[in-house]
Amino acid sequence: MFNLAEIERAHDIVRAAMTPTAAHAWPLLAQRLGTTVVVKHENHTPAGAFKVRGGLVYMDRLKRERPQTAGIISATTGNHGQSLAFAGSRHRLPVTIYVPHGNSTEKNRAMKAFGANLIEYGEDFEAARDEAKRHAARDGLEIVPSFHRDLVLGVSTYALELFRSAPDIDVLYVPIGQGSGISGCILARDLLGKKTEIVGVQSTEAPSYALSFKAGTIVSTNSSNTRADGVATRIPDPEAFEIIRKGASRIVQVTDDEIGAAIRAYWTDTHNLAEGAGAAALAAALQEKANLRGKRVGLVLSGGNIDFELFRKWVMADDAVAQKVMMA
C-alpha cells in the first residue's frame, strides 16, 4: 500500500497541523491489568480522535493533484467527518458530511464548528453513505470513502510514533470501525520490522470483521446496535479485511457493558475521557488479562468524543457496577 518513506512524509504533513500525541505508561492501569501497559492517546488530537491524521494527508494530496475540486462529501458517525472538516477548513475546501438520524449530538456540533455542511439521512451509517454517493454524483463533488489509501497512510503515523517511543510492545490492541486504524498499525509494524502482535477489537453488537476473520471471507451483519458508534460497522471493507486477515493475530469481541467499564477505568486510572471505540482496546485487554502477565501491552485510545448524555446514561447509570469497576 505504501512504504516507510511515504509514512515519514505523511508524518511531516500531520506534524504541520498537530504535535505527536503522547504514549503514557499509567501505573494504575498497570495494576489493573497486572502487567506493563502503554496507552497511545489519540484522544489528544485537535479533533479528539485519530482520524484527523488521515484527513490531513488525504486533503494534502487532493489539493496538490486535483486543485480544481469543487468540494468533498462523505458519510460518518463522527470522527471521520470531523477529520475531513478540520482538514477542509485548513485548505478552504467545502466539506459536506452525511450522518444517520440519531447521530451523536456533540460530534455533529463539532463537525459544524469545523465548517462542515451537515446533513442527517437514514437510520444507520450505510444508509447515510449511500445517499452521500448519490449527492456526490448529482453535484460533482468528490466522495471520500471511510477506507482509502491516503486515510490509512495518515493514521499510520500514530503507529509510527508509538512504535518508536515504545519499541518493545509485545501486543497491541486496536479498535476496528472501518479498518483504517488497525490497517495502519499492521503496515507500520511490518515496515519497521517489528514483531508486535496486533489484536483487533469489535463490539459483540457489530461483529462484522470478527465474523469475517473467523470465516476467512467477508461477512456482513443486519445491524450494528452498539453504543460505541465508532465501531458500529455492518459491512467490512474488502481491502481492509485483507490487511487485517493477513496481519492481525485475532479479533476480540467485547460487550457494551465491558466497554462502559473500560471508559470508567480510563477515567479513574488516568483521568482521560474515552468514547466507546476509544475504550474498546482496554476492554479487550481486561477480558484477556489472564494471558497478558509478563507482556508489555499497548492500547490505542482512539478517541474521546463521547456525548455527555450518553456518558451519563451508559457509563454512570449503574452506580453499583461503577463502584465495582473502580475497586477492581
Wavefront OBJ file of the C-alpha trace (Angstrom):
o trace
v 0.000 0.000 0.000
v 2.889 2.372 0.812
v 6.479 2.342 2.055
v 8.246 3.710 5.121
v 9.436 6.845 3.324
v 5.816 7.664 2.481
v 4.820 7.296 6.134
v 7.642 9.668 7.072
v 6.387 12.238 4.553
v 2.828 11.799 5.809
v 4.101 12.355 9.344
v 5.563 15.686 8.241
v 2.143 16.693 6.870
v 0.435 15.704 10.112
v 3.030 17.444 12.300
v 2.421 20.697 10.423
v -1.086 20.694 11.909
v -0.588 18.991 15.301
v 2.061 17.749 17.699
v 2.653 13.997 18.176
v 0.289 12.500 20.733
v 1.607 11.063 23.981
v 2.197 7.402 24.764
v 1.957 7.073 28.547
v 2.588 4.144 30.890
v -0.067 4.593 33.601
v 0.722 2.797 36.883
v -2.910 2.336 37.945
v -3.761 0.752 34.606
v -0.714 -1.485 35.033
v -2.068 -2.577 38.403
v -5.496 -3.206 36.915
v -4.094 -5.341 34.074
v -1.333 -6.945 36.113
v 1.340 -6.042 33.570
v 3.068 -3.104 31.890
v 0.733 -1.072 29.679
v 1.307 1.877 27.336
v -1.628 3.993 26.103
v -1.414 5.867 22.785
v -3.505 8.983 23.380
v -5.220 9.717 20.074
v -7.929 11.402 22.143
v -5.489 14.344 22.311
v -5.563 15.342 18.614
v -7.171 18.651 17.545
v -10.350 16.740 16.602
v -10.258 14.432 19.614
v -9.598 11.255 17.613
v -7.008 9.512 15.428
v -8.791 10.020 12.110
v -7.761 13.656 11.821
v -4.379 12.353 10.612
v -5.971 10.644 7.615
v -8.000 13.683 6.664
v -4.892 15.867 6.626
v -2.985 13.513 4.329
v -5.969 12.937 2.020
v -6.583 16.665 1.689
v -2.908 17.423 1.038
v -2.819 15.079 -1.964
v -6.193 16.300 -3.227
v -5.125 19.953 -3.250
v -1.812 19.128 -4.946
v -3.148 16.784 -7.615
v -6.745 17.980 -8.166
v -6.832 21.648 -7.124
v -9.921 22.239 -9.266
v -12.059 20.042 -6.970
v -15.192 21.977 -6.020
v -15.691 20.212 -2.692
v -15.711 16.878 -0.925
v -18.519 14.824 0.550
v -18.603 11.790 2.825
v -20.631 9.893 5.416
v -19.693 9.281 9.024
v -20.839 8.674 12.568
v -18.449 11.401 13.704
v -14.668 11.144 13.781
v -14.145 10.641 10.039
v -16.348 13.661 9.391
v -14.511 15.792 11.939
v -11.240 14.787 10.301
v -12.388 15.931 6.851
v -13.988 19.106 8.190
v -10.803 20.026 10.086
v -8.591 19.369 7.053
v -11.026 21.087 4.693
v -11.029 24.240 6.802
v -7.216 24.376 6.632
v -7.342 24.193 2.822
v -10.517 26.291 2.420
v -12.339 23.491 0.633
v -16.111 22.996 1.167
v -16.997 19.809 3.040
v -20.425 18.136 3.133
v -20.978 15.363 5.663
v -23.896 12.930 5.897
v -24.726 11.364 9.264
v -27.538 8.972 10.219
v -30.509 10.230 12.216
v -29.843 9.967 15.928
v -26.109 10.511 15.486
v -24.025 11.934 18.332
v -25.244 15.472 19.020
v -21.845 16.659 20.173
v -19.983 15.115 17.221
v -22.482 16.813 14.903
v -21.825 20.152 16.618
v -18.070 19.644 16.307
v -18.286 18.921 12.572
v -20.363 22.058 12.045
v -17.895 24.082 14.117
v -15.080 22.945 11.810
v -17.153 24.266 8.894
v -18.904 21.174 7.518
v -22.309 21.297 5.855
v -24.020 18.564 7.902
v -26.971 16.553 6.537
v -28.863 13.899 8.518
v -30.151 10.943 6.498
v -31.157 7.322 7.105
v -31.150 5.055 10.103
v -27.519 3.898 10.021
v -24.112 4.639 8.534
v -24.668 2.564 5.384
v -27.864 4.451 4.510
v -26.124 7.799 5.025
v -23.177 6.641 2.903
v -25.413 5.586 0.005
v -27.162 8.956 -0.016
v -23.813 10.781 0.118
v -22.755 8.902 -3.034
v -25.944 9.976 -4.817
v -25.388 13.581 -3.728
v -21.766 13.454 -4.971
v -22.821 12.210 -8.405
v -25.557 14.840 -8.653
v -23.409 17.846 -7.675
v -19.980 16.814 -8.975
v -18.357 16.544 -5.556
v -15.509 14.190 -4.654
v -16.766 11.327 -2.496
v -14.339 10.411 0.284
v -14.740 6.800 1.454
v -14.178 5.723 5.050
v -11.320 3.495 3.924
v -8.772 4.849 1.433
v -5.037 4.542 0.932
v -4.377 8.164 1.958
v -6.529 7.817 5.070
v -4.627 4.684 6.107
v -1.318 6.382 5.316
v -2.281 9.310 7.522
v -3.416 7.286 10.522
v -0.374 5.002 10.239
v 1.613 7.971 11.570
v 0.291 7.348 15.086
v 1.627 3.796 14.874
v 4.971 5.181 13.702
v 5.076 7.447 16.759
v 4.048 4.628 19.091
v 6.498 2.006 17.826
v 9.363 4.494 18.014
v 8.542 5.758 21.503
v 7.691 2.276 22.875
v 9.609 -0.141 20.624
v 9.271 -3.181 22.870
v 5.463 -3.612 22.879
v 4.568 -7.300 22.753
v 0.867 -6.997 21.950
v -1.155 -4.018 20.692
v -4.963 -3.819 20.958
v -6.659 -1.695 18.282
v -10.414 -0.991 17.790
v -11.920 -1.718 14.374
v -14.534 0.507 12.752
v -13.989 0.684 9.002
v -10.449 -0.642 9.474
v -8.084 2.258 8.729
v -6.569 2.372 12.222
v -5.680 -1.290 12.564
v -4.529 -1.428 8.933
v -2.181 1.488 9.568
v -0.806 -0.258 12.657
v -0.219 -3.523 10.776
v 1.506 -1.824 7.844
v 3.681 0.409 10.049
v 4.685 -2.578 12.183
v 5.701 -4.576 9.138
v 7.626 -1.712 7.544
v 9.514 -1.112 10.806
v 10.311 -4.824 11.114
v 8.563 -5.198 14.484
v 7.205 -8.492 15.809
v 4.377 -6.921 17.835
v 1.190 -8.986 17.918
v -1.740 -6.855 16.777
v -5.204 -7.704 18.085
v -8.361 -6.164 16.649
v -11.359 -5.295 18.819
v -15.035 -5.188 17.865
v -18.343 -4.943 19.648
v -20.468 -8.064 20.123
v -23.294 -5.957 18.657
v -21.334 -5.104 15.480
v -19.006 -8.078 14.842
v -18.723 -7.997 11.041
v -14.923 -8.043 10.917
v -14.707 -10.638 13.692
v -17.116 -12.918 11.832
v -15.260 -12.316 8.568
v -11.898 -13.043 10.207
v -13.200 -16.354 11.517
v -14.837 -17.317 8.203
v -11.936 -16.183 6.013
v -14.316 -14.219 3.804
v -16.460 -11.082 4.020
v -19.460 -11.470 6.342
v -21.960 -8.624 6.775
v -24.421 -8.187 9.631
v -28.002 -6.927 9.617
v -27.484 -4.457 12.450
v -24.811 -2.622 14.429
v -26.623 -1.601 17.580
v -23.633 -0.923 19.815
v -23.460 2.296 21.804
v -19.837 2.562 20.679
v -20.625 4.327 17.405
v -17.004 4.349 16.238
v -17.069 0.563 15.824
v -20.663 0.300 14.542
v -19.865 -1.335 11.190
v -22.164 -3.767 9.347
v -20.194 -4.247 6.113
v -16.396 -4.740 6.183
v -14.253 -3.001 3.603
v -12.674 -5.721 1.391
v -9.242 -4.073 1.221
v -9.144 -3.507 4.977
v -10.263 -7.067 5.588
v -7.377 -8.482 3.545
v -4.836 -6.452 5.517
v -6.416 -7.489 8.829
v -6.751 -11.134 7.800
v -3.058 -11.333 6.958
v -1.656 -9.114 9.705
v -3.767 -9.424 12.866
v -3.478 -12.384 15.218
v -7.148 -12.368 16.216
v -10.195 -10.164 16.792
v -11.685 -9.933 20.275
v -15.361 -9.122 20.767
v -16.387 -7.004 23.775
v -19.830 -6.149 25.106
v -21.164 -2.656 25.616
v -21.024 -3.301 29.380
v -17.329 -4.178 29.103
v -16.715 -1.022 27.072
v -18.573 1.056 29.669
v -16.416 -0.460 32.401
v -13.282 0.392 30.406
v -14.429 4.016 30.000
v -14.793 4.213 33.783
v -11.386 2.607 34.258
v -9.730 5.141 31.973
v -11.338 7.952 33.933
v -10.431 6.639 37.387
v -6.913 5.459 36.472
v -5.779 8.202 34.068
v -8.417 10.975 34.222
v -8.837 10.648 30.446
v -12.280 10.546 28.867
v -12.647 7.848 26.198
v -15.502 7.364 23.764
v -16.819 3.838 23.285
v -14.488 2.893 20.447
v -11.624 4.554 22.299
v -12.130 2.314 25.325
v -12.659 -0.908 23.351
v -8.947 -1.816 23.340
v -8.780 -1.621 27.132
v -11.992 -3.660 27.390
v -10.395 -6.410 25.292
v -7.168 -6.374 27.309
v -9.159 -6.677 30.541
v -11.043 -9.616 29.039
v -7.720 -11.310 28.216
v -5.963 -10.174 31.396
v -5.014 -13.696 32.493
v -2.987 -14.230 29.316
v -1.089 -10.930 29.455
v 1.111 -11.366 32.520
v 4.735 -10.621 31.738
v 3.871 -8.950 28.425
v 4.225 -5.289 27.536
v 0.782 -4.231 26.322
v -0.127 -1.325 24.039
v -3.618 0.192 23.943
v -4.902 2.589 21.295
v -7.209 5.135 22.939
v -8.531 6.117 19.531
v -10.811 8.979 20.574
v -12.554 10.801 23.375
v -15.615 12.218 21.604
v -18.456 10.889 23.717
v -21.690 12.806 24.287
v -22.194 13.784 27.921
v -25.732 12.400 27.906
v -24.540 9.053 26.560
v -21.742 9.041 29.133
v -24.252 9.691 31.897
v -26.768 7.056 30.787
v -24.294 4.382 29.731
v -21.225 4.748 31.873
v -22.624 6.090 35.135
v -26.149 4.633 35.058
v -25.382 1.736 37.394
v -23.575 3.091 40.431
v -23.102 -0.392 41.837
v -21.367 -1.572 38.670
v -19.299 1.598 38.514
v -18.156 1.145 42.106
v -17.244 -2.480 41.445
v -15.143 -1.499 38.427
v -13.349 1.259 40.298
v -12.449 -1.181 43.071
v -11.260 -3.946 40.679
l 1 2 3 4 5 6 7 8 9 10 11 12 13 14 15 16 17 18 19 20 21 22 23 24 25 26 27 28 29 30 31 32 33 34 35 36 37 38 39 40 41 42 43 44 45 46 47 48 49 50 51 52 53 54 55 56 57 58 59 60 61 62 63 64 65 66 67 68 69 70 71 72 73 74 75 76 77 78 79 80 81 82 83 84 85 86 87 88 89 90 91 92 93 94 95 96 97 98 99 100 101 102 103 104 105 106 107 108 109 110 111 112 113 114 115 116 117 118 119 120 121 122 123 124 125 126 127 128 129 130 131 132 133 134 135 136 137 138 139 140 141 142 143 144 145 146 147 148 149 150 151 152 153 154 155 156 157 158 159 160 161 162 163 164 165 166 167 168 169 170 171 172 173 174 175 176 177 178 179 180 181 182 183 184 185 186 187 188 189 190 191 192 193 194 195 196 197 198 199 200 201 202 203 204 205 206 207 208 209 210 211 212 213 214 215 216 217 218 219 220 221 222 223 224 225 226 227 228 229 230 231 232 233 234 235 236 237 238 239 240 241 242 243 244 245 246 247 248 249 250 251 252 253 254 255 256 257 258 259 260 261 262 263 264 265 266 267 268 269 270 271 272 273 274 275 276 277 278 279 280 281 282 283 284 285 286 287 288 289 290 291 292 293 294 295 296 297 298 299 300 301 302 303 304 305 306 307 308 309 310 311 312 313 314 315 316 317 318 319 320 321 322 323 324 325 326 327 328
